[in-house]
Amino acid sequence: MRISQDKVNKLAHAVTDALVELEAVEFIEDRNTIRQEARKILGDLCAAEARLDQAARLMIENQKKTILEGSQEWDILYRKYYNDQVKKLGI
């Protein structure tokens, strides 16, 4: 799933706010630094997801027969190849 930079920023704010509410969490850095790090991590996760998506799509395109996107066969293969890529990363 692709999300806009604005949504990534909102998620980073929400993560930071949630961490502030936890008594078990003590900040060493200021809130803005924590928010920026959360934004970086979320951005990295989105980029990794995009690479997984692209790899799964490429594997489907490389099939001998043409498989139309949106078909049941395409959906099944996409999930299979996507999950295989996730397993390779150990996630």
MIMARLUM-335839 format. One record per residue: residue number from 1; residue in one letter; x, y, z of N, C-alpha, C, O, CB in turn. Coordinates in nm, 2 decimals, always signed. Glycine has a CB too. Layout:
<rs>
<NUM; a; <X; Y; Z>; <X; Y; Z>; <X; Y; Z>; <X; Y; Z>; <X; Y; Z>>
...
</rs>
This chain:
<rs>
<1; m; <+0.08; -0.12; +0.00>; <+0.00; +0.00; +0.00>; <+0.09; +0.12; +0.00>; <+0.18; +0.13; +0.08>; <-0.10; +0.00; +0.12>>
<2; r; <+0.06; +0.21; -0.09>; <+0.14; +0.33; -0.10>; <+0.06; +0.44; -0.02>; <-0.06; +0.46; -0.04>; <+0.16; +0.38; -0.24>>
<3; i; <+0.14; +0.52; +0.06>; <+0.07; +0.63; +0.14>; <+0.15; +0.76; +0.11>; <+0.27; +0.75; +0.09>; <+0.07; +0.59; +0.29>>
<4; s; <+0.08; +0.87; +0.12>; <+0.15; +0.99; +0.09>; <+0.24; +1.03; +0.21>; <+0.24; +0.98; +0.32>; <+0.04; +1.10; +0.07>>
<5; q; <+0.33; +1.13; +0.18>; <+0.42; +1.18; +0.28>; <+0.35; +1.24; +0.39>; <+0.39; +1.24; +0.51>; <+0.52; +1.28; +0.21>>
<6; d; <+0.23; +1.31; +0.36>; <+0.15; +1.37; +0.46>; <+0.10; +1.27; +0.56>; <+0.10; +1.29; +0.68>; <+0.04; +1.45; +0.40>>
<7; k; <+0.06; +1.15; +0.51>; <+0.01; +1.05; +0.60>; <+0.12; +0.99; +0.68>; <+0.10; +0.95; +0.80>; <-0.06; +0.94; +0.52>>
<8; v; <+0.24; +0.97; +0.62>; <+0.35; +0.93; +0.70>; <+0.38; +1.02; +0.81>; <+0.41; +0.98; +0.92>; <+0.48; +0.91; +0.60>>
<9; n; <+0.38; +1.15; +0.79>; <+0.40; +1.25; +0.89>; <+0.29; +1.24; +1.00>; <+0.33; +1.24; +1.12>; <+0.40; +1.39; +0.83>>
<10; k; <+0.17; +1.22; +0.96>; <+0.06; +1.21; +1.06>; <+0.08; +1.08; +1.15>; <+0.06; +1.08; +1.27>; <-0.08; +1.20; +1.00>>
<11; l; <+0.12; +0.97; +1.08>; <+0.15; +0.85; +1.16>; <+0.27; +0.87; +1.25>; <+0.26; +0.82; +1.37>; <+0.18; +0.73; +1.06>>
<12; a; <+0.37; +0.94; +1.21>; <+0.49; +0.96; +1.29>; <+0.45; +1.04; +1.42>; <+0.49; +1.02; +1.53>; <+0.60; +1.03; +1.22>>
<13; h; <+0.36; +1.14; +1.40>; <+0.31; +1.22; +1.51>; <+0.23; +1.13; +1.60>; <+0.24; +1.14; +1.73>; <+0.22; +1.34; +1.46>>
<14; a; <+0.15; +1.04; +1.55>; <+0.06; +0.95; +1.63>; <+0.15; +0.86; +1.71>; <+0.12; +0.83; +1.83>; <-0.04; +0.87; +1.54>>
<15; v; <+0.26; +0.81; +1.65>; <+0.35; +0.72; +1.72>; <+0.42; +0.79; +1.83>; <+0.43; +0.74; +1.94>; <+0.45; +0.66; +1.62>>
<16; t; <+0.46; +0.91; +1.80>; <+0.53; +0.99; +1.91>; <+0.44; +1.02; +2.02>; <+0.48; +1.01; +2.14>; <+0.59; +1.12; +1.85>>
<17; d; <+0.32; +1.06; +1.99>; <+0.22; +1.09; +2.09>; <+0.19; +0.97; +2.18>; <+0.17; +0.98; +2.30>; <+0.09; +1.15; +2.03>>
<18; a; <+0.18; +0.85; +2.11>; <+0.15; +0.73; +2.19>; <+0.26; +0.69; +2.28>; <+0.24; +0.65; +2.39>; <+0.12; +0.61; +2.09>>
<19; l; <+0.38; +0.72; +2.24>; <+0.50; +0.69; +2.32>; <+0.51; +0.78; +2.44>; <+0.55; +0.74; +2.55>; <+0.63; +0.70; +2.24>>
<20; v; <+0.47; +0.91; +2.42>; <+0.47; +1.00; +2.53>; <+0.37; +0.96; +2.64>; <+0.40; +0.98; +2.76>; <+0.43; +1.14; +2.48>>
<21; e; <+0.26; +0.90; +2.60>; <+0.16; +0.86; +2.69>; <+0.20; +0.74; +2.78>; <+0.15; +0.72; +2.89>; <+0.03; +0.82; +2.62>>
<22; l; <+0.30; +0.66; +2.73>; <+0.34; +0.54; +2.81>; <+0.44; +0.58; +2.92>; <+0.54; +0.65; +2.90>; <+0.41; +0.44; +2.71>>
<23; e; <+0.41; +0.54; +3.04>; <+0.49; +0.57; +3.15>; <+0.62; +0.49; +3.15>; <+0.72; +0.54; +3.20>; <+0.42; +0.54; +3.28>>
<24; a; <+0.63; +0.38; +3.08>; <+0.74; +0.30; +3.07>; <+0.85; +0.35; +2.97>; <+0.96; +0.30; +2.97>; <+0.71; +0.16; +3.03>>
<25; v; <+0.81; +0.45; +2.90>; <+0.90; +0.51; +2.80>; <+0.96; +0.64; +2.85>; <+0.88; +0.73; +2.89>; <+0.83; +0.53; +2.66>>
<26; e; <+1.09; +0.65; +2.84>; <+1.15; +0.78; +2.88>; <+1.23; +0.83; +2.76>; <+1.31; +0.76; +2.71>; <+1.25; +0.76; +3.01>>
<27; f; <+1.21; +0.96; +2.73>; <+1.28; +1.01; +2.61>; <+1.41; +1.07; +2.65>; <+1.43; +1.14; +2.75>; <+1.19; +1.13; +2.55>>
<28; i; <+1.51; +1.03; +2.57>; <+1.65; +1.08; +2.59>; <+1.66; +1.20; +2.49>; <+1.73; +1.30; +2.52>; <+1.76; +0.97; +2.56>>
<29; e; <+1.59; +1.19; +2.38>; <+1.59; +1.30; +2.28>; <+1.46; +1.38; +2.29>; <+1.37; +1.34; +2.36>; <+1.61; +1.24; +2.13>>
<30; d; <+1.46; +1.49; +2.22>; <+1.34; +1.57; +2.22>; <+1.23; +1.50; +2.13>; <+1.26; +1.42; +2.05>; <+1.36; +1.72; +2.18>>
<31; r; <+1.11; +1.54; +2.15>; <+1.00; +1.48; +2.07>; <+1.01; +1.49; +1.92>; <+0.98; +1.40; +1.85>; <+0.86; +1.55; +2.11>>
<32; n; <+1.07; +1.61; +1.88>; <+1.08; +1.62; +1.73>; <+1.18; +1.52; +1.67>; <+1.16; +1.47; +1.56>; <+1.13; +1.77; +1.70>>
<33; t; <+1.29; +1.50; +1.74>; <+1.38; +1.40; +1.70>; <+1.32; +1.26; +1.69>; <+1.34; +1.18; +1.60>; <+1.51; +1.40; +1.79>>
<34; i; <+1.24; +1.23; +1.79>; <+1.17; +1.10; +1.79>; <+1.07; +1.09; +1.68>; <+1.07; +0.99; +1.61>; <+1.10; +1.08; +1.93>>
<35; r; <+1.00; +1.20; +1.65>; <+0.90; +1.20; +1.54>; <+0.98; +1.18; +1.41>; <+0.93; +1.11; +1.32>; <+0.82; +1.33; +1.54>>
<36; q; <+1.09; +1.25; +1.39>; <+1.16; +1.24; +1.27>; <+1.22; +1.10; +1.25>; <+1.21; +1.05; +1.13>; <+1.28; +1.34; +1.27>>
<37; e; <+1.26; +1.03; +1.35>; <+1.31; +0.89; +1.34>; <+1.19; +0.80; +1.31>; <+1.21; +0.71; +1.23>; <+1.38; +0.85; +1.47>>
<38; a; <+1.08; +0.82; +1.37>; <+0.96; +0.74; +1.34>; <+0.92; +0.76; +1.19>; <+0.88; +0.67; +1.12>; <+0.84; +0.78; +1.43>>
<39; r; <+0.93; +0.89; +1.14>; <+0.90; +0.91; +1.00>; <+0.99; +0.84; +0.91>; <+0.95; +0.79; +0.81>; <+0.90; +1.07; +0.97>>
<40; k; <+1.12; +0.84; +0.95>; <+1.22; +0.77; +0.86>; <+1.20; +0.62; +0.86>; <+1.20; +0.56; +0.75>; <+1.36; +0.80; +0.92>>
<41; i; <+1.16; +0.56; +0.97>; <+1.14; +0.42; +0.98>; <+1.01; +0.39; +0.90>; <+1.01; +0.29; +0.82>; <+1.12; +0.37; +1.13>>
<42; l; <+0.91; +0.47; +0.91>; <+0.79; +0.44; +0.83>; <+0.81; +0.46; +0.68>; <+0.76; +0.38; +0.60>; <+0.68; +0.54; +0.88>>
<43; g; <+0.89; +0.55; +0.65>; <+0.93; +0.57; +0.51>; <+1.01; +0.45; +0.45>; <+0.99; +0.41; +0.34>; <+1.01; +0.70; +0.49>>
<44; d; <+1.10; +0.40; +0.54>; <+1.18; +0.28; +0.50>; <+1.09; +0.16; +0.48>; <+1.11; +0.08; +0.39>; <+1.29; +0.26; +0.60>>
<45; l; <+0.99; +0.15; +0.57>; <+0.90; +0.03; +0.56>; <+0.82; +0.05; +0.43>; <+0.79; -0.05; +0.36>; <+0.81; +0.03; +0.68>>
<46; c; <+0.77; +0.17; +0.40>; <+0.69; +0.19; +0.27>; <+0.78; +0.15; +0.15>; <+0.73; +0.09; +0.05>; <+0.64; +0.33; +0.27>>
<47; a; <+0.91; +0.20; +0.15>; <+1.00; +0.17; +0.04>; <+1.02; +0.02; +0.03>; <+1.02; -0.04; -0.09>; <+1.13; +0.24; +0.06>>
<48; a; <+1.04; -0.05; +0.14>; <+1.06; -0.20; +0.13>; <+0.93; -0.27; +0.08>; <+0.94; -0.36; +0.00>; <+1.09; -0.25; +0.28>>
<49; e; <+0.81; -0.22; +0.12>; <+0.69; -0.28; +0.07>; <+0.68; -0.26; -0.08>; <+0.63; -0.35; -0.15>; <+0.57; -0.22; +0.14>>
<50; a; <+0.72; -0.14; -0.13>; <+0.71; -0.11; -0.27>; <+0.81; -0.21; -0.35>; <+0.78; -0.25; -0.46>; <+0.75; +0.04; -0.30>>
<51; r; <+0.92; -0.24; -0.29>; <+1.02; -0.33; -0.36>; <+0.96; -0.47; -0.36>; <+0.98; -0.54; -0.46>; <+1.15; -0.33; -0.28>>
<52; l; <+0.89; -0.51; -0.25>; <+0.83; -0.64; -0.25>; <+0.72; -0.65; -0.35>; <+0.71; -0.75; -0.42>; <+0.77; -0.67; -0.11>>
<53; d; <+0.64; -0.55; -0.36>; <+0.53; -0.54; -0.46>; <+0.59; -0.55; -0.60>; <+0.54; -0.63; -0.68>; <+0.45; -0.41; -0.45>>
<54; q; <+0.69; -0.48; -0.63>; <+0.75; -0.48; -0.76>; <+0.81; -0.62; -0.80>; <+0.80; -0.66; -0.91>; <+0.86; -0.37; -0.77>>
<55; a; <+0.88; -0.68; -0.70>; <+0.93; -0.81; -0.72>; <+0.82; -0.91; -0.75>; <+0.84; -1.00; -0.84>; <+1.02; -0.86; -0.60>>
<56; a; <+0.71; -0.91; -0.68>; <+0.60; -1.00; -0.70>; <+0.54; -0.98; -0.84>; <+0.51; -1.08; -0.91>; <+0.49; -0.99; -0.59>>
<57; r; <+0.53; -0.85; -0.88>; <+0.47; -0.82; -1.01>; <+0.56; -0.87; -1.12>; <+0.52; -0.92; -1.22>; <+0.44; -0.67; -1.02>>
<58; l; <+0.69; -0.85; -1.10>; <+0.79; -0.89; -1.20>; <+0.79; -1.05; -1.22>; <+0.80; -1.10; -1.33>; <+0.93; -0.85; -1.17>>
<59; m; <+0.77; -1.12; -1.11>; <+0.76; -1.26; -1.12>; <+0.64; -1.31; -1.20>; <+0.65; -1.41; -1.27>; <+0.76; -1.33; -0.98>>
<60; i; <+0.53; -1.24; -1.18>; <+0.41; -1.27; -1.26>; <+0.43; -1.24; -1.40>; <+0.39; -1.32; -1.49>; <+0.29; -1.20; -1.20>>
<61; e; <+0.49; -1.13; -1.43>; <+0.51; -1.09; -1.57>; <+0.61; -1.19; -1.64>; <+0.59; -1.20; -1.77>; <+0.57; -0.95; -1.58>>
<62; n; <+0.69; -1.25; -1.57>; <+0.79; -1.34; -1.63>; <+0.73; -1.48; -1.65>; <+0.81; -1.57; -1.70>; <+0.91; -1.35; -1.54>>
<63; q; <+0.61; -1.50; -1.62>; <+0.54; -1.63; -1.65>; <+0.54; -1.65; -1.80>; <+0.53; -1.56; -1.88>; <+0.40; -1.64; -1.59>>
<64; k; <+0.54; -1.78; -1.84>; <+0.53; -1.81; -1.98>; <+0.40; -1.76; -2.05>; <+0.40; -1.71; -2.16>; <+0.55; -1.96; -2.01>>
<65; k; <+0.29; -1.79; -1.97>; <+0.16; -1.74; -2.03>; <+0.13; -1.61; -1.97>; <+0.17; -1.57; -1.85>; <+0.05; -1.85; -2.00>>
<66; t; <+0.05; -1.53; -2.04>; <+0.01; -1.40; -1.99>; <-0.10; -1.42; -1.89>; <-0.20; -1.48; -1.91>; <-0.04; -1.31; -2.11>>
<67; i; <-0.08; -1.35; -1.78>; <-0.18; -1.36; -1.67>; <-0.23; -1.22; -1.65>; <-0.15; -1.13; -1.61>; <-0.12; -1.42; -1.54>>
<68; l; <-0.36; -1.19; -1.66>; <-0.42; -1.06; -1.65>; <-0.43; -1.02; -1.51>; <-0.48; -1.09; -1.42>; <-0.55; -1.05; -1.72>>
<69; e; <-0.38; -0.90; -1.48>; <-0.40; -0.84; -1.34>; <-0.55; -0.83; -1.31>; <-0.62; -0.78; -1.39>; <-0.32; -0.71; -1.33>>
<70; g; <-0.58; -0.87; -1.19>; <-0.72; -0.86; -1.15>; <-0.79; -0.99; -1.16>; <-0.90; -1.01; -1.10>; <-0.79; -0.76; -1.23>>
<71; s; <-0.73; -1.09; -1.23>; <-0.79; -1.22; -1.24>; <-0.76; -1.30; -1.11>; <-0.67; -1.26; -1.03>; <-0.73; -1.30; -1.36>>
<72; q; <-0.84; -1.40; -1.09>; <-0.82; -1.48; -0.97>; <-0.68; -1.54; -0.97>; <-0.61; -1.55; -0.86>; <-0.92; -1.59; -0.96>>
<73; e; <-0.63; -1.59; -1.08>; <-0.50; -1.65; -1.09>; <-0.39; -1.55; -1.06>; <-0.29; -1.58; -0.99>; <-0.48; -1.71; -1.23>>
<74; w; <-0.41; -1.43; -1.11>; <-0.31; -1.32; -1.08>; <-0.30; -1.29; -0.93>; <-0.20; -1.28; -0.87>; <-0.34; -1.19; -1.16>>
<75; d; <-0.42; -1.28; -0.87>; <-0.43; -1.25; -0.73>; <-0.36; -1.36; -0.64>; <-0.29; -1.33; -0.55>; <-0.57; -1.24; -0.68>>
<76; i; <-0.38; -1.49; -0.68>; <-0.32; -1.60; -0.61>; <-0.17; -1.60; -0.62>; <-0.10; -1.61; -0.52>; <-0.38; -1.73; -0.66>>
<77; l; <-0.13; -1.58; -0.75>; <+0.02; -1.57; -0.77>; <+0.08; -1.45; -0.70>; <+0.19; -1.47; -0.64>; <+0.05; -1.57; -0.92>>
<78; y; <+0.01; -1.34; -0.70>; <+0.07; -1.22; -0.64>; <+0.09; -1.24; -0.49>; <+0.20; -1.22; -0.43>; <-0.02; -1.10; -0.66>>
<79; r; <-0.01; -1.30; -0.42>; <+0.00; -1.32; -0.28>; <+0.11; -1.42; -0.25>; <+0.19; -1.41; -0.16>; <-0.14; -1.38; -0.22>>
<80; k; <+0.12; -1.53; -0.33>; <+0.22; -1.63; -0.31>; <+0.36; -1.57; -0.33>; <+0.45; -1.59; -0.24>; <+0.20; -1.74; -0.42>>
<81; y; <+0.38; -1.50; -0.44>; <+0.51; -1.44; -0.46>; <+0.55; -1.33; -0.36>; <+0.66; -1.32; -0.32>; <+0.52; -1.38; -0.61>>
<82; y; <+0.45; -1.25; -0.32>; <+0.47; -1.15; -0.23>; <+0.51; -1.21; -0.09>; <+0.61; -1.17; -0.03>; <+0.35; -1.06; -0.21>>
<83; n; <+0.44; -1.31; -0.05>; <+0.47; -1.38; +0.08>; <+0.61; -1.45; +0.07>; <+0.68; -1.45; +0.17>; <+0.36; -1.48; +0.11>>
<84; d; <+0.64; -1.50; -0.05>; <+0.78; -1.56; -0.06>; <+0.89; -1.46; -0.04>; <+0.99; -1.48; +0.02>; <+0.79; -1.63; -0.20>>
<85; q; <+0.86; -1.34; -0.10>; <+0.96; -1.23; -0.09>; <+0.97; -1.19; +0.06>; <+1.08; -1.16; +0.11>; <+0.92; -1.11; -0.17>>
<86; v; <+0.86; -1.18; +0.13>; <+0.86; -1.15; +0.27>; <+0.94; -1.25; +0.35>; <+1.02; -1.21; +0.44>; <+0.72; -1.13; +0.33>>
<87; k; <+0.92; -1.38; +0.32>; <+0.99; -1.48; +0.39>; <+1.14; -1.48; +0.37>; <+1.22; -1.50; +0.46>; <+0.94; -1.62; +0.35>>
<88; k; <+1.18; -1.44; +0.25>; <+1.32; -1.42; +0.22>; <+1.39; -1.32; +0.31>; <+1.50; -1.33; +0.35>; <+1.34; -1.39; +0.07>>
<89; l; <+1.31; -1.22; +0.34>; <+1.36; -1.11; +0.43>; <+1.36; -1.15; +0.57>; <+1.42; -1.08; +0.66>; <+1.28; -0.98; +0.40>>
<90; g; <+1.29; -1.26; +0.60>; <+1.28; -1.30; +0.74>; <+1.18; -1.22; +0.83>; <+1.19; -1.21; +0.95>; <+1.41; -1.29; +0.81>>
<91; i; <+1.08; -1.16; +0.76>; <+0.98; -1.08; +0.83>; <+0.86; -1.17; +0.87>; <+0.77; -1.12; +0.93>; <+0.93; -0.97; +0.74>>
</rs>
